[in-house]
Amino acid sequence: MPAIAIGLIVMMWPVLTKVQYETLPKVFTSRRIWVHIGLSMFLNWIIGPFVMLGLAWATLPDLPTYRTGVIMVGIARCIAMVMIWNQLARGDTDYCAILVVVNSILQIVLYSPYALLFINVIGGGHSIHVSYRDVAISVLIVCLGFAPPVYISADASRST
């Protein structure tokens, strides 16, 4: 297991132990959670990436590699730190856990298409292109904590 995955687990473990998992089904009956999930999706997956795209172009118009990095960070949702900040703010850990799970799943599903959209299509910089395969493998490594066997065997065949 990579160091990133271990670090995330160590960081989130104390917060996750405070979630009352047996009450989560009841939380989903509340209209409030659906409003929170909708607001979170809108801010995280619609507004946030466009704000970072605008900031990247406003501050780094002549540096395409840095601009691409800012765009990639802008489309990535921070998952683990949300729980830490929620704990520091004495927020509702149940609501936070649900939002983190939803955003984590969407991160795994949407990050690769968003990277292609915001870098290759909307980003306008034709000097840098990302491939879906490379981004998807990176997401699997970071978010799921492992590299798929195809990726490992491809590296092994190159080194021999």
Secondary structure in CASP SS format (residue, H / E / C, confidence):
PFRMAT SS
TARGET T0000
AUTHOR 0000-0000-0000
METHOD secondary structure of the structure
MODEL  1
M C 1.00
P C 1.00
A H 1.00
I H 1.00
A H 1.00
I H 1.00
G H 1.00
L H 1.00
I H 1.00
V H 1.00
M H 1.00
M H 1.00
W H 1.00
P H 1.00
V H 1.00
L H 1.00
T C 1.00
K C 1.00
V C 1.00
Q C 1.00
Y H 1.00
E H 1.00
T H 1.00
L H 1.00
P H 1.00
K H 1.00
V H 1.00
F C 1.00
T C 1.00
S C 1.00
R H 1.00
R H 1.00
I H 1.00
W H 1.00
V H 1.00
H H 1.00
I H 1.00
G H 1.00
L H 1.00
S H 1.00
M H 1.00
F H 1.00
L H 1.00
N H 1.00
W H 1.00
I H 1.00
I H 1.00
G H 1.00
P H 1.00
F H 1.00
V H 1.00
M H 1.00
L H 1.00
G H 1.00
L H 1.00
A H 1.00
W H 1.00
A H 1.00
T H 1.00
L C 1.00
P C 1.00
D C 1.00
L C 1.00
P H 1.00
T H 1.00
Y H 1.00
R H 1.00
T H 1.00
G H 1.00
V H 1.00
I H 1.00
M H 1.00
V H 1.00
G H 1.00
I H 1.00
A C 1.00
R C 1.00
C C 1.00
I C 1.00
A H 1.00
M H 1.00
V H 1.00
M H 1.00
I H 1.00
W H 1.00
N H 1.00
Q H 1.00
L H 1.00
A C 1.00
R C 1.00
G C 1.00
D C 1.00
T H 1.00
D H 1.00
Y H 1.00
C H 1.00
A H 1.00
I H 1.00
L H 1.00
V H 1.00
V H 1.00
V H 1.00
N H 1.00
S H 1.00
I H 1.00
L H 1.00
Q H 1.00
I H 1.00
V H 1.00
L H 1.00
Y H 1.00
S H 1.00
P H 1.00
Y H 1.00
A H 1.00
L H 1.00
L H 1.00
F H 1.00
I H 1.00
N H 1.00
V H 1.00
I C 1.00
G C 1.00
G C 1.00
G C 1.00
H C 1.00
S C 1.00
I C 1.00
H C 1.00
V C 1.00
S C 1.00
Y H 1.00
R H 1.00
D H 1.00
V H 1.00
A H 1.00
I H 1.00
S H 1.00
V H 1.00
L H 1.00
I H 1.00
V H 1.00
C H 1.00
L H 1.00
G C 1.00
F C 1.00
A C 1.00
P C 1.00
P H 1.00
V H 1.00
Y H 1.00
I H 1.00
S H 1.00
A H 1.00
D H 1.00
A H 1.00
S H 1.00
R H 1.00
S H 1.00
T C 1.00
END
